[in-house]
Structures are given as structure tokens and as C-alpha cells.
Amino acid sequence: MPNLAVFIEQRDGVLKKVAWQMISEARRIADANGGEVWGVFLGQDASTATAEAGKYGADKVFAASGDALSTYNSEAWSTALAGFCKINNPDILMIGSTAMGKDLGPKVAAKLECACVSDAVGLKFDGGFEIRRPIFAGKCFTDVVPKTAISVVGIRPNAFVLEEKGGAATAAETFDPGLDGIDLKAVVEKFETSGGGKVELTDAEIIVSGGRGIKGPENYQLIEKLAETLGAAAGASRAVVDAGWVDYSHQVGQTGKTVGPNLYIACGISGAIQHLAGMSSSKCIVAINKDANAPIFKVADYGIVADLFDVLPALTDEVGKIRS
Ligand SMILES: Cc1cc2nc3c(=O)[nH]c(=O)nc-3n(C[C@H](O)[C@H](O)[C@H](O)COP(=O)(O)OP(=O)(O)OC[C@H]3O[C@@H](n4cnc5c(N)ncnc54)[C@H](O)[C@@H]3O)c2cc1C
């Protein structure tokens, strides 16, 4: 009967969808094996987080607040999460594989001296946990069986399906984050975000990405227009980023962002292994490429062998008509 704890990530009060995906999966495991699903929230005002967590199947939400937790600080937040685990002994602590989660998870695991599995895409329980994660830039999967009583597991956004199950969590239970008298070695003064107002790649349900096939920076607007019409995020291959056509924050792949949207539209991208490493777990992949032998077609669910300069304006037009 495993108790499954899920870290509910927020920045400036904005809650990350990956938390509800992890809670949905935790609920499915708890329903099949017994045990409870717990949300863990750090920061001010846990009320929305608790209501949402309850909607997706959390039995309880534990929350801690205080000055040291008001903005993200890895030392304070990892201390609080490790403290929570020491008191409540969950069998697993799931943390979204976001920029924050990738920073936080290993620090929590180090404080607990327990197993840490990063970038997981699957979770099974059969007396113990078996955690699936991609290796060799997504070419293979490995199933990891942690040997410690608790394990900290980073979960890729969109690896699990959302399901509203209705758990018992209504009001958050507060816990002591154990930060009294802590002398933080570094404090975060402020965050500056880039790409204001646009859909963030790792949260996006739809991504339209452009590769070297767009020919020049002036044509990236074709990608942005389709993305905007679909309510999607705009991504890019490294070739486009290295050429300075768009900012690195758009890069998808091994050395960029790992994404797993419901729909990924790759335009003028050849499908190099390093690009696939960042997007091959997308639920549906559409490739537009004028070379019928481009490797991207091996992973694509739908392929359009055509010139993207013909396809993109027509597609944007049609989507616009349907949406309006
Ligand atoms: C250590 C390492 C890390 C890397 N990390 C990343 C990473 O994170 N992300 C990443 O993307 N790459 C990464 N790369 C680079 C990767 O190997 C490829 O070089 C890169 O992905 C190629 O980008 P591309 O597909 O846009 O360009 P290309 O490989 O040049 O492909 C362009 C494609 O556009 C098509 N095309 C051309 N004109 C048109 C047209 N008019 N209409 C339709 N199709 C057209 C062509 O047929 C071709 O298939 C990495 C490489 C290394 C060595």
C-alpha cells in the first residue's frame, strides 16, 4: 500500500499542470494497490492548489509557507520537502521535470540519502516501484527499481494522462518546513522571464516547431502565426537557434527543452536524434518536409511531403477559419 506524494509546483502563484498529471497517475496506482495520494505545496495560499489537487484525486494536501518559501530558493525548498518526507514517510515523492523540478529533486534526494530517478515517463507498482525513463537520447528505455524506502522521481510533463477522479482533499494541512534559524547561503532577489505572454514550451499542449527548412529568420513568423492560431507554443531545432534566428528558449531537443505535447508539428526539421530526444514522447507528431526520406517521418504519425512555404500559410488559414 504505497503512499504517493506529489510536489505541486507554483511560481508567482501559477500552478504547473504537471502536478495534476502526476496526481492523476498516483490516484490510479493508489486505487489499484491501496495507499494514499498526497499533494505537497510550498508558498503562500494553498487554497487553489488544494481544490485542484482534490479534483484530480489527492486524499490530502500538506502546505508550508513563510518568508524563505515566498519565492523559489532551492536550499529552502529542498529542506522543506525533505523535512516533509522525514515526518510523513511517503514511498515516493514525484516532482515535475521542469526547470525548477530538475534543480529541486536531486537536492531533496541527497538530503534524504535516497534513490533519485530523473526524467521518468512511466511508473508501475507491484510491491515496489518500477520507473521507466528514456536513455541514449530517447533511443531506448530503462526500467529502474529503486532500493531505498523512499525515492524521489522526476516526471516529464505530459507523460501521464489527466483524469478528474475527485479525492478527499478539501483544506490543506500545514506542516513545519523546518526552516527556523536557517542561514540561507544564497537568496533569490528577483526573476526575469523571457517571451512574455507566449505559451511556455514545456506546458504547451500543442507545439509548432521550425527547423533549418524555414531558410531564414524572417520566415519564423510562419511558425509563430500557425502557433498563435492554434493556441500553441513555438519551438525550434538547434540549427535555427545556433544560426541566431530565434532565442535558445525555443530550442527543443537533447540540449534544449524536453517536451511531450498532445500535438507536435515539425516544419522543415530533418529529425536528427538530438532533436527527437526532446520531442519523441509527443502524443501525435505531424511532420512537414519536402524530403520524403527525412528521418522525422520515421517517428511521425502524419507526414506531409511538401514545401512548408505552401503548407504553412494554407494550414494557418484553414485553422483560423475553423477556430473563428
Ligand atoms: C551534442 C549535440 C546536441 C544537440 N542538441 C540538439 C538539440 O537539442 N536540438 C536539436 O534540434 N538539435 C540538436 N543538435 C543538432 C542536430 O544534430 C541537428 O543538426 C539539428 O537538429 C538539425 O536541425 P534541422 O532539422 O532544423 O536542420 P537540417 O538537418 O538541416 O534539416 C532541415 C530539413 O528541412 C527540410 N526542408 C528544407 N527546405 C524545406 C521546405 N521548403 N519545406 C519543407 N522542408 C524543407 C530538409 O529536407 C531537411 O530535412 C545537437 C547536436 C549535437 C552534436
The ligand as an SDF file (V2000), in Angstrom:
LIG
                    3D

 53 58  0  0  0  0  0  0  0  0999 V2000
   25.7330   17.2390  -28.7460 C   0  0  0  0  0  0  0  0  0  0  0  0
   24.6510   17.7080  -29.6830 C   0  0  0  0  0  0  0  0  0  0  0  0
   23.4750   18.1990  -29.1390 C   0  0  0  0  0  0  0  0  0  0  0  0
   22.4410   18.6300  -29.9910 C   0  0  0  0  0  0  0  0  0  0  0  0
   21.2710   19.0890  -29.4350 N   0  0  0  0  0  0  0  0  0  0  0  0
   20.2680   19.4100  -30.2630 C   0  0  0  0  0  0  0  0  0  0  0  0
   19.0050   19.8260  -29.7420 C   0  0  0  0  0  0  0  0  0  0  0  0
   18.8140   19.9720  -28.5370 O   0  0  0  0  0  0  0  0  0  0  0  0
   18.0260   20.0990  -30.6160 N   0  0  0  0  0  0  0  0  0  0  0  0
   18.1740   19.9840  -31.9800 C   0  0  0  0  0  0  0  0  0  0  0  0
   17.2020   20.2680  -32.7130 O   0  0  0  0  0  0  0  0  0  0  0  0
   19.3550   19.6150  -32.4910 N   0  0  0  0  0  0  0  0  0  0  0  0
   20.4040   19.3530  -31.6760 C   0  0  0  0  0  0  0  0  0  0  0  0
   21.5950   19.0140  -32.2140 N   0  0  0  0  0  0  0  0  0  0  0  0
   21.7850   19.2040  -33.6700 C   0  0  0  0  0  0  0  0  0  0  0  0
   21.2530   18.0820  -34.5270 C   0  0  0  0  0  0  0  0  0  0  0  0
   22.2310   17.0770  -34.6750 O   0  0  0  0  0  0  0  0  0  0  0  0
   20.8700   18.6080  -35.9230 C   0  0  0  0  0  0  0  0  0  0  0  0
   21.9960   19.2130  -36.5100 O   0  0  0  0  0  0  0  0  0  0  0  0
   19.7320   19.6060  -35.9270 C   0  0  0  0  0  0  0  0  0  0  0  0
   18.6410   19.1030  -35.1770 O   0  0  0  0  0  0  0  0  0  0  0  0
   19.2940   19.8680  -37.3550 C   0  0  0  0  0  0  0  0  0  0  0  0
   18.3030   20.8390  -37.3560 O   0  0  0  0  0  0  0  0  0  0  0  0
   17.2340   20.8870  -38.5410 P   0  0  0  0  0  0  0  0  0  0  0  0
   16.4960   19.6130  -38.6050 O   0  0  0  0  0  0  0  0  0  0  0  0
   16.4740   22.1430  -38.3770 O   0  0  0  0  0  0  0  0  0  0  0  0
   18.1520   21.1130  -39.8190 O   0  0  0  0  0  0  0  0  0  0  0  0
   18.5290   20.1280  -41.0100 P   0  0  0  0  0  0  0  0  0  0  0  0
   19.0670   18.8470  -40.5210 O   0  0  0  0  0  0  0  0  0  0  0  0
   19.3830   20.9200  -41.9390 O   0  0  0  0  0  0  0  0  0  0  0  0
   17.1310   19.8180  -41.6950 O   0  0  0  0  0  0  0  0  0  0  0  0
   16.3890   20.7310  -42.4340 C   0  0  0  0  0  0  0  0  0  0  0  0
   15.2120   19.9820  -43.0440 C   0  0  0  0  0  0  0  0  0  0  0  0
   14.3660   20.9200  -43.6750 O   0  0  0  0  0  0  0  0  0  0  0  0
   13.8510   20.3090  -44.8570 C   0  0  0  0  0  0  0  0  0  0  0  0
   13.4690   21.3880  -45.7580 N   0  0  0  0  0  0  0  0  0  0  0  0
   14.2790   22.2720  -46.3940 C   0  0  0  0  0  0  0  0  0  0  0  0
   13.5470   23.1620  -47.0790 N   0  0  0  0  0  0  0  0  0  0  0  0
   12.2380   22.8290  -46.8730 C   0  0  0  0  0  0  0  0  0  0  0  0
   10.9980   23.3750  -47.3390 C   0  0  0  0  0  0  0  0  0  0  0  0
   10.9610   24.4540  -48.1180 N   0  0  0  0  0  0  0  0  0  0  0  0
    9.8420   22.7720  -46.9350 N   0  0  0  0  0  0  0  0  0  0  0  0
    9.8650   21.6700  -46.1550 C   0  0  0  0  0  0  0  0  0  0  0  0
   11.0060   21.1120  -45.7000 N   0  0  0  0  0  0  0  0  0  0  0  0
   12.1830   21.6960  -46.0460 C   0  0  0  0  0  0  0  0  0  0  0  0
   15.0070   19.4730  -45.3770 C   0  0  0  0  0  0  0  0  0  0  0  0
   14.5360   18.4440  -46.2240 O   0  0  0  0  0  0  0  0  0  0  0  0
   15.6190   18.9490  -44.0750 C   0  0  0  0  0  0  0  0  0  0  0  0
   15.0710   17.7060  -43.7400 O   0  0  0  0  0  0  0  0  0  0  0  0
   22.6280   18.5840  -31.3940 C   0  0  0  0  0  0  0  0  0  0  0  0
   23.8340   18.0870  -31.9200 C   0  0  0  0  0  0  0  0  0  0  0  0
   24.8190   17.6650  -31.0710 C   0  0  0  0  0  0  0  0  0  0  0  0
   26.1050   17.1070  -31.6690 C   0  0  0  0  0  0  0  0  0  0  0  0
  1  2  1  0
  2  3  1  0
  2 52  2  0
  3  4  2  0
  4  5  1  0
  4 50  1  0
  5  6  2  0
  6  7  1  0
  6 13  1  0
  7  8  2  0
  7  9  1  0
  9 10  1  0
 10 11  2  0
 10 12  1  0
 12 13  2  0
 13 14  1  0
 14 15  1  0
 14 50  1  0
 15 16  1  0
 16 17  1  0
 16 18  1  0
 18 19  1  0
 18 20  1  0
 20 21  1  0
 20 22  1  0
 22 23  1  0
 23 24  1  0
 24 25  2  0
 24 26  1  0
 24 27  1  0
 27 28  1  0
 28 29  2  0
 28 30  1  0
 28 31  1  0
 31 32  1  0
 32 33  1  0
 33 34  1  0
 33 48  1  0
 34 35  1  0
 35 36  1  0
 35 46  1  0
 36 37  1  0
 36 45  1  0
 37 38  2  0
 38 39  1  0
 39 40  1  0
 39 45  2  0
 40 41  1  0
 40 42  2  0
 42 43  1  0
 43 44  2  0
 44 45  1  0
 46 47  1  0
 46 48  1  0
 48 49  1  0
 50 51  2  0
 51 52  1  0
 52 53  1  0
M  END
$$$$
